[in-house]
Amino acid sequence: MTEPLLPHGEGPSPRPTDWNVPNALTVLRFLLVPVYAVLLFYDGGTHPWWRFWAWVVFVLAAVTDGIDGRLARRNGQITNFGKVADPIADKALTGTAFIGLSALGLIWWWVTIVILVREIGITLLRFIVIRHGVLPAGRGGKLKTMLQTFTLGALTLPLWAFPLAEVWTWLAHGVLAAALVVTVVSGVDYVFQALHLRETSERTRLRRAARSANRSDGLP
């Protein structure tokens, strides 16, 4: 029996393929992470030109972070691979930068540990509550990302080779302090959002309704 033809434009939308530009940019960001690390540590991290090229790679990777999500939403190319790989690529880049700059003595280790614990914890929290819904990025999270990116980019540069080097260094560390505060505060906010999402989701509502029906029927 021949299936009826659907009118043009009707029927289920085709599932987006993983082979698309946004996912390619995410993979590129993964590949740029070790390149950044090599350039950052080349010659002990003391050569201005190598530090400058490390900054170029960091900026390029950070730019792909802003572009891939925007392209995926605009072109309907959001995929399961992108949902998982994009945040991991982001954390790989910022984590490598924080650890590398701490190893070079430019960021206190306790700051790096606090920030990485928050980043990894919130990423895991997103995966835990995904059954109840998506935990959207709020203004605090976006501000956190902007401040962290500025700080890491600035400290990657060979600031000692710039005019007014001490001023730029103090400015970078001032932004780092602001990034630390926003990172912690936004992390606490995400925890409360996750708890609210879990309590108010459709999955939780159906589970409660099933329990109520079982009690009404006298089931344990």
N, C-alpha and C positions, 0 to 999 in steps of 0.2 A: 504494500500500500504506500502510495506516495505521500510524504508528509506535506501538509499545507505550507505554502510559502508565506513567510512573515512579511508584512509591509516594510518598505525601506525605512531603516532607522529604528525598528522595533526589535525585540528579542534581547537576550542577555548580552552585556558588553563583553568583548574578549578580554581575557585575563592578561594584564601587561606582562611582557616577557622580562626576564632578568637582564637580558642583553640590551641595555639602553644607556644613554649618555649619563644620567644621574648616577647609576651604579658604577659606570666606568670612572667617574670622578671620585667616587668613594674608594674604589680600588687604587686609583692614582694616589690618593691621600695616604693609604696604607704603605704604598711603595716609597713615598717621600719621607716617611718617618725615619727609616734607617739612614737615608741619605743625609737628613738633617743631623742626626746623631754623629755621623762620621765627620761632617764638616765642623760641627760644634767642638768636637774633641781633637780635631787635627792639630798637631803641633802643640798639644797640651792646652788648647783653647786660648792661646796667647797671641796668635797671629791675626792682625786686623782684617786682612783680606779674606781669610777662611771664615772668620766670624761673620763678615758681611755676607758671604755667599750662604752661610747657614741661615741668616736672616731672610735672604731672598727665598730660600726653599720653604722656610716656615710661613712666610707671607703667602706664597703660592698655595701651600696646603690649606691655610686658613681661608683663602678665597674660595677654594673648591668646596669647603664646608658650607659657605653661604649660598653657593650656586646650586649644588646638587639637590637640596631639598626644595628650593624654589622651582627648579625645572620639573622635578617629579610631581609636585602638586599642580603646576600649571598644565602639564601635558598628560596628566592621568597615568603616570608611570610609577606609582607607589607600589613597591613589591615587598614580599616578606624578606627577601635578601637585604633590601635597602633598609627596612625597619630595624634589622638586627645589626647589619654591618656599619651603618652610618654612625650610631652612637659609639660603637667600639672603636672605629677609626678616629673619632674626635678624642676619645679618652687616650688612645695610643699616642696621638700627637701631643696633647697637653701634658700627659703623664711623662713622656720622654723628655719634654722640655723642662718640666719642673725638676725631674730627677737629675738631668744633665746640668742644669744651672745650679742646683744644690751641690752637685759633685765638684763644680768649679768654684764653689764658695760664694755664689752670687745671691742665693736664696737660702734662708735658714731651713734646716732639715725639718724642724717641727712644723713649719708652715706648709711644706710640701706634703708631709704625712697627713695633716689635718685636711688639706684640700683633696688629696687622692682618696682618703677614706670616704669623704663626702661624695666625690664623683662616682666611685665604684659602688658605694652603697645605694645611691639614688638610681643608678643604672640597673642594679639588681632589683630594686623596688619596682621599677617600671615593668620588668619582666614578670615579677610576682603578681602584680595586680592587673596584668593584661587580660586575664579572664573576665575581669569586671569592666574593663574599658581602658581607653588610652589616657595616660596622665600627661596633659598638655604642658608645653613649656610656657611658663608664666613670664611676666616682665622681669621678676627677680632673676630668673634663670638666664634670660637674654642679657640682662645687665652684667651678670656674673661672667658670662662668656666673653662679652666685649672687654671687660676690665682685665680678665685673665689674658686674653689675646694681646691686648696692648702691652701689658706688663712683660709677658714672655718675649714678645717681639723686641721690646726696648732693651731688655737685659741680654738678649742674644746679640745685639749690636755691640761692637767694640767701643763702648761709651768713653773709655779712657783716651781714645784717639780723637774725640770730638772737642771743639771749643766749649768751655764751660762744662767740662765733663762732670764735675762734682754736682752741679745743679741738675743735670739730666739724670744722674744716678739717684739723687734724692727724690726727684719727681717720679722716677720709675718705682722706687720703693714705697712712695706715698700711694701710688695707684695700686701696688701690690697689697698694701694694708687695707685699702677699700675693697679690693677683690676678695680678700680673706673674709672680711665681715659679711659682704653680700653672699659669698659662697655658703657660709655657715647658716645665715638667716634664711636664705632661699631653700637650703636643704631641709631645715626644720619645717618650713612651709610646705614643701613637697610631701613630707611625712604626714602632715595633717590632711593634705589633699587626698593622699592615698587612702587614709582611714575613712574619710568622708565618701570617697568613691566606692570603697568596698561596702560600706553600710547602706548606700543608696542605689546600688546598681540593680539592674534587672535580674541578674543571676542571684543576688542575695534575696531579692523580693520573692522570686519563685521558690527558693529554698525555704524561706520562712512560711510561704503559703503551703508547701508540701508538709512541713512539720505540723502546722496548724491542722491540716486535714487529717494527718495521722493521729493526732490527739483526739480529734472529734470522733474518729472511727474506733478509738480505744486501742490503737496500736502503740507499741512501745517506741 
